[in-house]
Amino acid sequence: MLGVFKKILFWSYGRTRWQYDVLSVLILAFVFLTPPGWFRTGEPKAFSGHQNSVLTATGKRLVSPEHLPATPGTEDFERHLRAELRRPEVRVKGWQVLRDAGGRVAAYEVDIE
């Protein structure tokens, strides 16, 4: 039994053997049948009702407009992020409006210190 596992681990079967075909099918099944979320890392996640912002990169946050005024200012972003991150030292350097296909505000990309 140990010999079989060793052959599978080191891919010792020749291309004309049925074991090679089985291993190839198993690899393809893994690639095509696993959920796409298993392969995504470091991407922003979709907004949910309880999640107001998402970390996108160092110093940048995506903030949902649902808990902000219609025309938010720096103080509004800082107040929201300080409460969410529980860090009183958060400072906003700038922000950018992200719009959806219909032109509505989908999120704000906020640059923080």
Biopython code that builds the backbone (N, CA, C, O; Angstrom):
import numpy as np
from Bio.PDB.StructureBuilder import StructureBuilder

atoms = [
    (1, "MET", "N", (0.824, -1.187, 0.000)),
    (1, "MET", "CA", (0.000, 0.000, 0.000)),
    (1, "MET", "C", (0.867, 1.249, 0.000)),
    (1, "MET", "O", (0.536, 2.226, -0.672)),
    (2, "LEU", "N", (1.956, 1.236, 0.731)),
    (2, "LEU", "CA", (2.877, 2.365, 0.775)),
    (2, "LEU", "C", (3.491, 2.626, -0.596)),
    (2, "LEU", "O", (3.734, 3.772, -0.974)),
    (3, "GLY", "N", (3.734, 1.552, -1.329)),
    (3, "GLY", "CA", (4.295, 1.690, -2.674)),
    (3, "GLY", "C", (3.349, 2.411, -3.621)),
    (3, "GLY", "O", (3.792, 3.184, -4.471)),
    (4, "VAL", "N", (2.047, 2.165, -3.484)),
    (4, "VAL", "CA", (1.051, 2.825, -4.329)),
    (4, "VAL", "C", (1.040, 4.319, -4.037)),
    (4, "VAL", "O", (1.055, 5.128, -4.964)),
    (5, "PHE", "N", (1.015, 4.695, -2.764)),
    (5, "PHE", "CA", (1.026, 6.114, -2.403)),
    (5, "PHE", "C", (2.303, 6.806, -2.862)),
    (5, "PHE", "O", (2.282, 7.965, -3.275)),
    (6, "LYS", "N", (3.409, 6.085, -2.786)),
    (6, "LYS", "CA", (4.683, 6.649, -3.235)),
    (6, "LYS", "C", (4.657, 6.895, -4.749)),
    (6, "LYS", "O", (5.144, 7.923, -5.218)),
    (7, "LYS", "N", (4.089, 5.955, -5.508)),
    (7, "LYS", "CA", (3.997, 6.128, -6.957)),
    (7, "LYS", "C", (3.072, 7.289, -7.321)),
    (7, "LYS", "O", (3.361, 8.047, -8.248)),
    (8, "ILE", "N", (1.958, 7.430, -6.592)),
    (8, "ILE", "CA", (1.038, 8.542, -6.855)),
    (8, "ILE", "C", (1.714, 9.868, -6.516)),
    (8, "ILE", "O", (1.646, 10.817, -7.297)),
    (9, "LEU", "N", (2.363, 9.938, -5.362)),
    (9, "LEU", "CA", (3.009, 11.169, -4.924)),
    (9, "LEU", "C", (4.104, 11.609, -5.889)),
    (9, "LEU", "O", (4.217, 12.799, -6.182)),
    (10, "PHE", "N", (4.895, 10.696, -6.380)),
    (10, "PHE", "CA", (5.996, 11.032, -7.281)),
    (10, "PHE", "C", (5.634, 10.879, -8.758)),
    (10, "PHE", "O", (6.498, 11.001, -9.626)),
    (11, "TRP", "N", (4.347, 10.609, -9.046)),
    (11, "TRP", "CA", (3.831, 10.520, -10.415)),
    (11, "TRP", "C", (4.682, 9.549, -11.235)),
    (11, "TRP", "O", (5.221, 9.902, -12.284)),
    (12, "SER", "N", (4.787, 8.333, -10.736)),
    (12, "SER", "CA", (5.667, 7.339, -11.338)),
    (12, "SER", "C", (5.023, 6.526, -12.454)),
    (12, "SER", "O", (5.689, 5.689, -13.064)),
    (13, "TYR", "N", (3.754, 6.753, -12.731)),
    (13, "TYR", "CA", (3.080, 5.955, -13.746)),
    (13, "TYR", "C", (3.344, 6.528, -15.131)),
    (13, "TYR", "O", (3.365, 7.746, -15.309)),
    (14, "GLY", "N", (3.543, 5.654, -16.108)),
    (14, "GLY", "CA", (3.763, 6.074, -17.490)),
    (14, "GLY", "C", (2.475, 6.575, -18.136)),
    (14, "GLY", "O", (1.383, 6.286, -17.647)),
    (15, "ARG", "N", (2.594, 7.315, -19.218)),
    (15, "ARG", "CA", (1.430, 7.912, -19.874)),
    (15, "ARG", "C", (0.500, 6.872, -20.489)),
    (15, "ARG", "O", (-0.673, 7.162, -20.725)),
    (16, "THR", "N", (0.986, 5.700, -20.745)),
    (16, "THR", "CA", (0.132, 4.676, -21.366)),
    (16, "THR", "C", (-0.568, 3.797, -20.333)),
    (16, "THR", "O", (-1.303, 2.884, -20.709)),
    (17, "ARG", "N", (-0.361, 4.047, -19.060)),
    (17, "ARG", "CA", (-0.974, 3.244, -17.998)),
    (17, "ARG", "C", (-2.307, 3.848, -17.575)),
    (17, "ARG", "O", (-2.488, 5.063, -17.644)),
    (18, "TRP", "N", (-3.228, 3.016, -17.144)),
    (18, "TRP", "CA", (-4.548, 3.501, -16.738)),
    (18, "TRP", "C", (-4.463, 4.362, -15.481)),
    (18, "TRP", "O", (-5.304, 5.239, -15.281)),
    (19, "GLN", "N", (-3.468, 4.131, -14.637)),
    (19, "GLN", "CA", (-3.312, 4.930, -13.423)),
    (19, "GLN", "C", (-3.021, 6.400, -13.762)),
    (19, "GLN", "O", (-3.469, 7.312, -13.067)),
    (20, "TYR", "N", (-2.270, 6.605, -14.831)),
    (20, "TYR", "CA", (-1.958, 7.961, -15.284)),
    (20, "TYR", "C", (-3.249, 8.670, -15.674)),
    (20, "TYR", "O", (-3.447, 9.836, -15.331)),
    (21, "ASP", "N", (-4.125, 7.973, -16.388)),
    (21, "ASP", "CA", (-5.403, 8.553, -16.802)),
    (21, "ASP", "C", (-6.275, 8.894, -15.597)),
    (21, "ASP", "O", (-6.908, 9.949, -15.567)),
    (22, "VAL", "N", (-6.309, 8.017, -14.618)),
    (22, "VAL", "CA", (-7.121, 8.266, -13.418)),
    (22, "VAL", "C", (-6.597, 9.489, -12.665)),
    (22, "VAL", "O", (-7.382, 10.342, -12.248)),
    (23, "LEU", "N", (-5.291, 9.579, -12.491)),
    (23, "LEU", "CA", (-4.713, 10.734, -11.810)),
    (23, "LEU", "C", (-5.000, 12.024, -12.573)),
    (23, "LEU", "O", (-5.303, 13.049, -11.961)),
    (24, "SER", "N", (-4.911, 11.986, -13.875)),
    (24, "SER", "CA", (-5.194, 13.174, -14.693)),
    (24, "SER", "C", (-6.644, 13.604, -14.548)),
    (24, "SER", "O", (-6.927, 14.797, -14.431)),
    (25, "VAL", "N", (-7.566, 12.649, -14.555)),
    (25, "VAL", "CA", (-8.993, 12.970, -14.395)),
    (25, "VAL", "C", (-9.252, 13.553, -13.008)),
    (25, "VAL", "O", (-10.038, 14.490, -12.872)),
    (26, "LEU", "N", (-8.609, 13.016, -11.988)),
    (26, "LEU", "CA", (-8.790, 13.548, -10.637)),
    (26, "LEU", "C", (-8.308, 14.996, -10.536)),
    (26, "LEU", "O", (-8.954, 15.821, -9.891)),
    (27, "ILE", "N", (-7.190, 15.301, -11.162)),
    (27, "ILE", "CA", (-6.675, 16.671, -11.146)),
    (27, "ILE", "C", (-7.622, 17.611, -11.883)),
    (27, "ILE", "O", (-7.923, 18.702, -11.399)),
    (28, "LEU", "N", (-8.092, 17.186, -13.053)),
    (28, "LEU", "CA", (-9.031, 18.025, -13.810)),
    (28, "LEU", "C", (-10.343, 18.214, -13.050)),
    (28, "LEU", "O", (-10.914, 19.304, -13.060)),
    (29, "ALA", "N", (-10.817, 17.168, -12.399)),
    (29, "ALA", "CA", (-12.046, 17.284, -11.608)),
    (29, "ALA", "C", (-11.857, 18.283, -10.478)),
    (29, "ALA", "O", (-12.750, 19.083, -10.198)),
    (30, "PHE", "N", (-10.707, 18.241, -9.833)),
    (30, "PHE", "CA", (-10.426, 19.211, -8.766)),
    (30, "PHE", "C", (-10.439, 20.634, -9.301)),
    (30, "PHE", "O", (-11.046, 21.515, -8.692)),
    (31, "VAL", "N", (-9.788, 20.870, -10.417)),
    (31, "VAL", "CA", (-9.696, 22.217, -10.982)),
    (31, "VAL", "C", (-11.065, 22.735, -11.401)),
    (31, "VAL", "O", (-11.394, 23.888, -11.123)),
    (32, "PHE", "N", (-11.868, 21.910, -12.061)),
    (32, "PHE", "CA", (-13.137, 22.384, -12.606)),
    (32, "PHE", "C", (-14.314, 22.292, -11.643)),
    (32, "PHE", "O", (-15.319, 22.971, -11.852)),
    (33, "LEU", "N", (-14.225, 21.484, -10.610)),
    (33, "LEU", "CA", (-15.357, 21.300, -9.718)),
    (33, "LEU", "C", (-15.232, 22.004, -8.374)),
    (33, "LEU", "O", (-16.207, 22.066, -7.625)),
    (34, "THR", "N", (-14.059, 22.537, -8.051)),
    (34, "THR", "CA", (-13.935, 23.256, -6.788)),
    (34, "THR", "C", (-14.592, 24.624, -6.914)),
    (34, "THR", "O", (-14.590, 25.207, -7.998)),
    (35, "PRO", "N", (-15.148, 25.142, -5.837)),
    (35, "PRO", "CA", (-15.774, 26.465, -5.877)),
    (35, "PRO", "C", (-14.743, 27.544, -6.210)),
    (35, "PRO", "O", (-13.611, 27.477, -5.732)),
    (36, "PRO", "N", (-15.113, 28.532, -7.018)),
    (36, "PRO", "CA", (-14.163, 29.595, -7.394)),
    (36, "PRO", "C", (-13.623, 30.355, -6.192)),
    (36, "PRO", "O", (-12.506, 30.869, -6.244)),
    (37, "GLY", "N", (-14.385, 30.435, -5.121)),
    (37, "GLY", "CA", (-13.938, 31.155, -3.932)),
    (37, "GLY", "C", (-12.686, 30.572, -3.302)),
    (37, "GLY", "O", (-11.958, 31.281, -2.608)),
    (38, "TRP", "N", (-12.422, 29.288, -3.533)),
    (38, "TRP", "CA", (-11.223, 28.676, -2.972)),
    (38, "TRP", "C", (-9.956, 29.231, -3.598)),
    (38, "TRP", "O", (-8.893, 29.188, -2.978)),
    (39, "PHE", "N", (-10.049, 29.753, -4.818)),
    (39, "PHE", "CA", (-8.867, 30.225, -5.528)),
    (39, "PHE", "C", (-8.681, 31.734, -5.418)),
    (39, "PHE", "O", (-7.640, 32.250, -5.826)),
    (40, "ARG", "N", (-9.661, 32.454, -4.879)),
    (40, "ARG", "CA", (-9.564, 33.905, -4.781)),
    (40, "ARG", "C", (-8.968, 34.293, -3.444)),
    (40, "ARG", "O", (-9.443, 33.862, -2.393)),
    (41, "THR", "N", (-7.928, 35.109, -3.487)),
    (41, "THR", "CA", (-7.343, 35.642, -2.271)),
    (41, "THR", "C", (-7.029, 37.108, -2.481)),
    (41, "THR", "O", (-6.637, 37.522, -3.572)),
    (42, "GLY", "N", (-7.204, 37.884, -1.433)),
    (42, "GLY", "CA", (-6.840, 39.284, -1.503)),
    (42, "GLY", "C", (-7.794, 40.173, -2.267)),
    (42, "GLY", "O", (-7.512, 41.355, -2.463)),
    (43, "GLU", "N", (-8.906, 39.638, -2.697)),
    (43, "GLU", "CA", (-9.873, 40.454, -3.409)),
    (43, "GLU", "C", (-10.911, 40.967, -2.436)),
    (43, "GLU", "O", (-11.171, 40.327, -1.418)),
    (44, "PRO", "N", (-11.507, 42.104, -2.727)),
    (44, "PRO", "CA", (-12.597, 42.571, -1.882)),
    (44, "PRO", "C", (-13.783, 41.621, -1.969)),
    (44, "PRO", "O", (-14.074, 41.074, -3.033)),
    (45, "LYS", "N", (-14.440, 41.435, -0.884)),
    (45, "LYS", "CA", (-15.616, 40.590, -0.863)),
    (45, "LYS", "C", (-16.849, 41.469, -1.094)),
    (45, "LYS", "O", (-16.808, 42.678, -0.869)),
    (46, "ALA", "N", (-17.928, 40.860, -1.537)),
    (46, "ALA", "CA", (-19.156, 41.602, -1.793)),
    (46, "ALA", "C", (-19.697, 42.172, -0.486)),
    (46, "ALA", "O", (-19.495, 41.597, 0.583)),
    (47, "PHE", "N", (-20.378, 43.294, -0.580)),
    (47, "PHE", "CA", (-20.971, 43.904, 0.596)),
    (47, "PHE", "C", (-22.140, 43.073, 1.069)),
    (47, "PHE", "O", (-22.916, 42.553, 0.266)),
    (48, "SER", "N", (-22.261, 42.952, 2.369)),
    (48, "SER", "CA", (-23.431, 42.300, 2.941)),
    (48, "SER", "C", (-24.069, 43.280, 3.910)),
    (48, "SER", "O", (-23.510, 44.347, 4.164)),
    (49, "GLY", "N", (-25.198, 42.947, 4.440)),
    (49, "GLY", "CA", (-25.920, 43.860, 5.304)),
    (49, "GLY", "C", (-25.156, 44.249, 6.555)),
    (49, "GLY", "O", (-25.298, 45.377, 7.026)),
    (50, "HIS", "N", (-24.362, 43.367, 7.099)),
    (50, "HIS", "CA", (-23.650, 43.661, 8.331)),
    (50, "HIS", "C", (-22.223, 44.145, 8.094)),
    (50, "HIS", "O", (-21.524, 44.478, 9.051)),
    (51, "GLN", "N", (-21.792, 44.190, 6.885)),
    (51, "GLN", "CA", (-20.414, 44.538, 6.572)),
    (51, "GLN", "C", (-20.406, 45.883, 5.862)),
    (51, "GLN", "O", (-20.978, 46.018, 4.780)),
    (52, "ASN", "N", (-19.762, 46.877, 6.462)),
    (52, "ASN", "CA", (-19.803, 48.222, 5.925)),
    (52, "ASN", "C", (-18.574, 48.586, 5.116)),
    (52, "ASN", "O", (-18.640, 49.482, 4.275)),
    (53, "SER", "N", (-17.473, 47.927, 5.342)),
    (53, "SER", "CA", (-16.286, 48.224, 4.558)),
    (53, "SER", "C", (-15.426, 46.988, 4.418)),
    (53, "SER", "O", (-15.564, 46.030, 5.178)),
    (54, "VAL", "N", (-14.537, 47.017, 3.441)),
    (54, "VAL", "CA", (-13.694, 45.871, 3.134)),
    (54, "VAL", "C", (-12.285, 46.374, 2.902)),
    (54, "VAL", "O", (-12.089, 47.393, 2.239)),
    (55, "LEU", "N", (-11.307, 45.676, 3.436)),
    (55, "LEU", "CA", (-9.919, 46.038, 3.204)),
    (55, "LEU", "C", (-9.532, 45.634, 1.800)),
    (55, "LEU", "O", (-9.702, 44.474, 1.425)),
    (56, "THR", "N", (-9.004, 46.583, 0.999)),
    (56, "THR", "CA", (-8.623, 46.249, -0.362)),
    (56, "THR", "C", (-7.114, 46.200, -0.522)),
    (56, "THR", "O", (-6.601, 45.347, -1.247)),
    (57, "ALA", "N", (-6.412, 47.071, 0.121)),
    (57, "ALA", "CA", (-4.960, 47.115, 0.031)),
    (57, "ALA", "C", (-4.482, 47.929, 1.223)),
    (57, "ALA", "O", (-5.296, 48.480, 1.964)),
    (58, "THR", "N", (-3.179, 48.008, 1.412)),
    (58, "THR", "CA", (-2.639, 48.756, 2.519)),
    (58, "THR", "C", (-3.071, 50.205, 2.419)),
    (58, "THR", "O", (-2.765, 50.887, 1.441)),
    (59, "GLY", "N", (-3.790, 50.679, 3.440)),
    (59, "GLY", "CA", (-4.199, 52.066, 3.485)),
    (59, "GLY", "C", (-5.456, 52.390, 2.706)),
    (59, "GLY", "O", (-5.845, 53.557, 2.657)),
    (60, "LYS", "N", (-6.104, 51.424, 2.101)),
    (60, "LYS", "CA", (-7.330, 51.691, 1.352)),
    (60, "LYS", "C", (-8.460, 50.832, 1.891)),
    (60, "LYS", "O", (-8.263, 49.666, 2.233)),
    (61, "ARG", "N", (-9.650, 51.424, 1.962)),
    (61, "ARG", "CA", (-10.838, 50.709, 2.403)),
    (61, "ARG", "C", (-11.970, 50.988, 1.425)),
    (61, "ARG", "O", (-12.082, 52.095, 0.899)),
    (62, "LEU", "N", (-12.806, 49.988, 1.182)),
    (62, "LEU", "CA", (-14.041, 50.200, 0.441)),
    (62, "LEU", "C", (-15.134, 50.402, 1.480)),
    (62, "LEU", "O", (-15.329, 49.561, 2.358)),
    (63, "VAL", "N", (-15.839, 51.508, 1.378)),
    (63, "VAL", "CA", (-16.879, 51.837, 2.340)),
    (63, "VAL", "C", (-18.210, 51.900, 1.617)),
    (63, "VAL", "O", (-18.339, 52.571, 0.593)),
    (64, "SER", "N", (-19.193, 51.206, 2.148)),
    (64, "SER", "CA", (-20.531, 51.216, 1.585)),
    (64, "SER", "C", (-21.209, 52.546, 1.902)),
    (64, "SER", "O", (-21.035, 53.074, 3.000)),
    (65, "PRO", "N", (-21.973, 53.091, 0.970)),
    (65, "PRO", "CA", (-22.609, 54.388, 1.213)),
    (65, "PRO", "C", (-23.844, 54.320, 2.100)),
    (65, "PRO", "O", (-24.423, 55.363, 2.404)),
    (66, "GLU", "N", (-24.270, 53.136, 2.527)),
    (66, "GLU", "CA", (-25.545, 53.011, 3.233)),
    (66, "GLU", "C", (-25.590, 53.699, 4.593)),
    (66, "GLU", "O", (-26.669, 54.098, 5.029)),
    (67, "HIS", "N", (-24.444, 53.854, 5.286)),
    (67, "HIS", "CA", (-24.434, 54.485, 6.607)),
    (67, "HIS", "C", (-23.787, 55.859, 6.583)),
    (67, "HIS", "O", (-23.407, 56.390, 7.627)),
    (68, "LEU", "N", (-23.662, 56.435, 5.399)),
    (68, "LEU", "CA", (-23.053, 57.762, 5.254)),
    (68, "LEU", "C", (-24.090, 58.729, 4.704)),
    (68, "LEU", "O", (-25.064, 58.300, 4.084)),
    (69, "PRO", "N", (-23.899, 60.029, 4.921)),
    (69, "PRO", "CA", (-24.806, 61.004, 4.311)),
    (69, "PRO", "C", (-24.707, 60.953, 2.787)),
    (69, "PRO", "O", (-23.790, 60.347, 2.234)),
    (70, "ALA", "N", (-25.663, 61.596, 2.121)),
    (70, "ALA", "CA", (-25.689, 61.596, 0.652)),
    (70, "ALA", "C", (-24.417, 62.186, 0.063)),
    (70, "ALA", "O", (-23.928, 61.692, -0.953)),
    (71, "THR", "N", (-23.876, 63.217, 0.666)),
    (71, "THR", "CA", (-22.607, 63.810, 0.213)),
    (71, "THR", "C", (-21.644, 63.819, 1.401)),
    (71, "THR", "O", (-21.531, 64.824, 2.103)),
    (72, "PRO", "N", (-20.960, 62.717, 1.624)),
    (72, "PRO", "CA", (-20.089, 62.612, 2.807)),
    (72, "PRO", "C", (-18.835, 63.464, 2.660)),
    (72, "PRO", "O", (-18.368, 63.743, 1.555)),
    (73, "GLY", "N", (-18.313, 63.862, 3.800)),
    (73, "GLY", "CA", (-17.055, 64.598, 3.851)),
    (73, "GLY", "C", (-16.017, 63.799, 4.612)),
    (73, "GLY", "O", (-16.280, 62.683, 5.061)),
    (74, "THR", "N", (-14.848, 64.373, 4.751)),
    (74, "THR", "CA", (-13.745, 63.695, 5.439)),
    (74, "THR", "C", (-14.142, 63.283, 6.853)),
    (74, "THR", "O", (-13.831, 62.175, 7.290)),
    (75, "GLU", "N", (-14.830, 64.175, 7.570)),
    (75, "GLU", "CA", (-15.223, 63.873, 8.945)),
    (75, "GLU", "C", (-16.167, 62.667, 9.011)),
    (75, "GLU", "O", (-16.078, 61.845, 9.923)),
    (76, "ASP", "N", (-17.067, 62.575, 8.035)),
    (76, "ASP", "CA", (-18.000, 61.440, 8.011)),
    (76, "ASP", "C", (-17.258, 60.121, 7.824)),
    (76, "ASP", "O", (-17.549, 59.139, 8.507)),
    (77, "PHE", "N", (-16.296, 60.098, 6.894)),
    (77, "PHE", "CA", (-15.507, 58.878, 6.676)),
    (77, "PHE", "C", (-14.692, 58.534, 7.911)),
    (77, "PHE", "O", (-14.641, 57.373, 8.320)),
    (78, "GLU", "N", (-14.047, 59.546, 8.516)),
    (78, "GLU", "CA", (-13.226, 59.289, 9.699)),
    (78, "GLU", "C", (-14.076, 58.770, 10.847)),
    (78, "GLU", "O", (-13.679, 57.820, 11.522)),
    (79, "ARG", "N", (-15.239, 59.373, 11.082)),
    (79, "ARG", "CA", (-16.121, 58.934, 12.159)),
    (79, "ARG", "C", (-16.544, 57.480, 11.932)),
    (79, "ARG", "O", (-16.515, 56.668, 12.856)),
    (80, "HIS", "N", (-16.932, 57.165, 10.713)),
    (80, "HIS", "CA", (-17.373, 55.800, 10.397)),
    (80, "HIS", "C", (-16.234, 54.794, 10.573)),
    (80, "HIS", "O", (-16.421, 53.750, 11.197)),
    (81, "LEU", "N", (-15.070, 55.100, 10.032)),
    (81, "LEU", "CA", (-13.946, 54.153, 10.095)),
    (81, "LEU", "C", (-13.385, 54.021, 11.504)),
    (81, "LEU", "O", (-12.963, 52.934, 11.899)),
    (82, "ARG", "N", (-13.373, 55.113, 12.270)),
    (82, "ARG", "CA", (-12.910, 55.010, 13.658)),
    (82, "ARG", "C", (-13.807, 54.076, 14.454)),
    (82, "ARG", "O", (-13.321, 53.268, 15.245)),
    (83, "ALA", "N", (-15.118, 54.183, 14.247)),
    (83, "ALA", "CA", (-16.047, 53.311, 14.969)),
    (83, "ALA", "C", (-15.900, 51.867, 14.505)),
    (83, "ALA", "O", (-15.891, 50.948, 15.324)),
    (84, "GLU", "N", (-15.785, 51.666, 13.205)),
    (84, "GLU", "CA", (-15.706, 50.304, 12.674)),
    (84, "GLU", "C", (-14.392, 49.621, 13.023)),
    (84, "GLU", "O", (-14.381, 48.454, 13.416)),
    (85, "LEU", "N", (-13.290, 50.338, 12.884)),
    (85, "LEU", "CA", (-11.973, 49.744, 13.130)),
    (85, "LEU", "C", (-11.577, 49.795, 14.600)),
    (85, "LEU", "O", (-10.622, 49.142, 15.018)),
    (86, "ARG", "N", (-12.325, 50.580, 15.382)),
    (86, "ARG", "CA", (-12.000, 50.782, 16.806)),
    (86, "ARG", "C", (-10.580, 51.331, 16.967)),
    (86, "ARG", "O", (-9.827, 50.924, 17.852)),
    (87, "ARG", "N", (-10.245, 52.272, 16.076)),
    (87, "ARG", "CA", (-8.928, 52.915, 16.123)),
    (87, "ARG", "C", (-9.141, 54.429, 16.061)),
    (87, "ARG", "O", (-9.489, 54.956, 15.005)),
    (88, "PRO", "N", (-8.938, 55.134, 17.177)),
    (88, "PRO", "CA", (-9.191, 56.579, 17.192)),
    (88, "PRO", "C", (-8.202, 57.390, 16.362)),
    (88, "PRO", "O", (-8.439, 58.570, 16.106)),
    (89, "GLU", "N", (-7.111, 56.785, 15.944)),
    (89, "GLU", "CA", (-6.082, 57.531, 15.205)),
    (89, "GLU", "C", (-6.266, 57.506, 13.695)),
    (89, "GLU", "O", (-5.396, 57.986, 12.970)),
    (90, "VAL", "N", (-7.368, 56.962, 13.203)),
    (90, "VAL", "CA", (-7.599, 56.869, 11.755)),
    (90, "VAL", "C", (-7.727, 58.264, 11.150)),
    (90, "VAL", "O", (-8.489, 59.097, 11.641)),
    (91, "ARG", "N", (-6.968, 58.509, 10.073)),
    (91, "ARG", "CA", (-7.027, 59.772, 9.345)),
    (91, "ARG", "C", (-7.291, 59.458, 7.877)),
    (91, "ARG", "O", (-6.670, 58.560, 7.309)),
    (92, "VAL", "N", (-8.204, 60.192, 7.269)),
    (92, "VAL", "CA", (-8.542, 60.005, 5.861)),
    (92, "VAL", "C", (-7.700, 60.966, 5.028)),
    (92, "VAL", "O", (-7.722, 62.177, 5.248)),
    (93, "LYS", "N", (-6.953, 60.410, 4.060)),
    (93, "LYS", "CA", (-6.141, 61.245, 3.156)),
    (93, "LYS", "C", (-6.938, 61.658, 1.928)),
    (93, "LYS", "O", (-6.668, 62.706, 1.342)),
    (94, "GLY", "N", (-7.905, 60.857, 1.534)),
    (94, "GLY", "CA", (-8.709, 61.164, 0.362)),
    (94, "GLY", "C", (-9.649, 60.015, 0.059)),
    (94, "GLY", "O", (-9.563, 58.954, 0.678)),
    (95, "TRP", "N", (-10.543, 60.224, -0.888)),
    (95, "TRP", "CA", (-11.475, 59.167, -1.275)),
    (95, "TRP", "C", (-11.899, 59.339, -2.716)),
    (95, "TRP", "O", (-11.743, 60.402, -3.317)),
    (96, "GLN", "N", (-12.437, 58.264, -3.248)),
    (96, "GLN", "CA", (-12.883, 58.234, -4.638)),
    (96, "GLN", "C", (-14.236, 57.538, -4.683)),
    (96, "GLN", "O", (-14.446, 56.519, -4.024)),
    (97, "VAL", "N", (-15.150, 58.098, -5.467)),
    (97, "VAL", "CA", (-16.490, 57.521, -5.605)),
    (97, "VAL", "C", (-16.439, 56.415, -6.653)),
    (97, "VAL", "O", (-15.921, 56.621, -7.750)),
    (98, "LEU", "N", (-16.974, 55.245, -6.320)),
    (98, "LEU", "CA", (-17.083, 54.126, -7.253)),
    (98, "LEU", "C", (-18.552, 53.965, -7.617)),
    (98, "LEU", "O", (-19.385, 53.750, -6.737)),
    (99, "ARG", "N", (-18.879, 54.065, -8.888)),
    (99, "ARG", "CA", (-20.267, 54.011, -9.335)),
    (99, "ARG", "C", (-20.552, 52.696, -10.056)),
    (99, "ARG", "O", (-19.659, 52.095, -10.653)),
    (100, "ASP", "N", (-21.807, 52.261, -9.990)),
    (100, "ASP", "CA", (-22.218, 51.055, -10.704)),
    (100, "ASP", "C", (-22.601, 51.421, -12.132)),
    (100, "ASP", "O", (-22.486, 52.581, -12.530)),
    (101, "ALA", "N", (-23.054, 50.440, -12.901)),
    (101, "ALA", "CA", (-23.380, 50.660, -14.310)),
    (101, "ALA", "C", (-24.501, 51.678, -14.488)),
    (101, "ALA", "O", (-24.559, 52.341, -15.524)),
    (102, "GLY", "N", (-25.396, 51.820, -13.503)),
    (102, "GLY", "CA", (-26.495, 52.774, -13.582)),
    (102, "GLY", "C", (-26.118, 54.173, -13.139)),
    (102, "GLY", "O", (-26.957, 55.073, -13.165)),
    (103, "GLY", "N", (-24.872, 54.373, -12.731)),
    (103, "GLY", "CA", (-24.417, 55.692, -12.302)),
    (103, "GLY", "C", (-24.632, 55.966, -10.825)),
    (103, "GLY", "O", (-24.300, 57.051, -10.348)),
    (104, "ARG", "N", (-25.183, 55.005, -10.089)),
    (104, "ARG", "CA", (-25.401, 55.183, -8.655)),
    (104, "ARG", "C", (-24.101, 54.903, -7.900)),
    (104, "ARG", "O", (-23.248, 54.151, -8.371)),
    (105, "VAL", "N", (-23.966, 55.514, -6.733)),
    (105, "VAL", "CA", (-22.785, 55.304, -5.897)),
    (105, "VAL", "C", (-22.830, 53.886, -5.342)),
    (105, "VAL", "O", (-23.746, 53.531, -4.600)),
    (106, "ALA", "N", (-21.848, 53.087, -5.700)),
    (106, "ALA", "CA", (-21.779, 51.701, -5.227)),
    (106, "ALA", "C", (-20.944, 51.606, -3.961)),
    (106, "ALA", "O", (-21.256, 50.821, -3.065)),
    (107, "ALA", "N", (-19.885, 52.402, -3.885)),
    (107, "ALA", "CA", (-18.985, 52.392, -2.736)),
    (107, "ALA", "C", (-18.061, 53.588, -2.833)),
    (107, "ALA", "O", (-18.005, 54.284, -3.847)),
    (108, "TYR", "N", (-17.342, 53.803, -1.752)),
    (108, "TYR", "CA", (-16.290, 54.817, -1.730)),
    (108, "TYR", "C", (-14.974, 54.103, -1.441)),
    (108, "TYR", "O", (-14.898, 53.282, -0.526)),
    (109, "GLU", "N", (-13.954, 54.409, -2.208)),
    (109, "GLU", "CA", (-12.618, 53.889, -1.927)),
    (109, "GLU", "C", (-11.899, 54.968, -1.122)),
    (109, "GLU", "O", (-11.583, 56.037, -1.644)),
    (110, "VAL", "N", (-11.647, 54.679, 0.140)),
    (110, "VAL", "CA", (-11.107, 55.666, 1.063)),
    (110, "VAL", "C", (-9.644, 55.337, 1.346)),
    (110, "VAL", "O", (-9.307, 54.208, 1.702)),
    (111, "ASP", "N", (-8.785, 56.333, 1.182)),
    (111, "ASP", "CA", (-7.356, 56.191, 1.462)),
    (111, "ASP", "C", (-7.103, 56.662, 2.889)),
    (111, "ASP", "O", (-7.311, 57.835, 3.198)),
    (112, "ILE", "N", (-6.653, 55.755, 3.767)),
    (112, "ILE", "CA", (-6.461, 56.114, 5.178)),
    (112, "ILE", "C", (-5.003, 55.968, 5.568)),
    (112, "ILE", "O", (-4.217, 55.273, 4.925)),
    (113, "GLU", "N", (-4.681, 56.657, 6.654)),
    (113, "GLU", "CA", (-3.318, 56.565, 7.235)),
    (113, "GLU", "C", (-3.330, 55.601, 8.371)),
    (113, "GLU", "O", (-2.296, 55.373, 8.998)),
]
sb = StructureBuilder()
sb.init_structure("model")
sb.init_model(0)
sb.init_chain("A")
sb.init_seg("    ")
for serial, (resi, resn, name, xyz) in enumerate(atoms, 1):
    if name == "N":
        sb.init_residue(resn, " ", resi, " ")
    sb.init_atom(name, np.array(xyz, "f"), 0.0, 1.0, " ", f" {name:<3s}", serial, name[0])
structure = sb.get_structure()
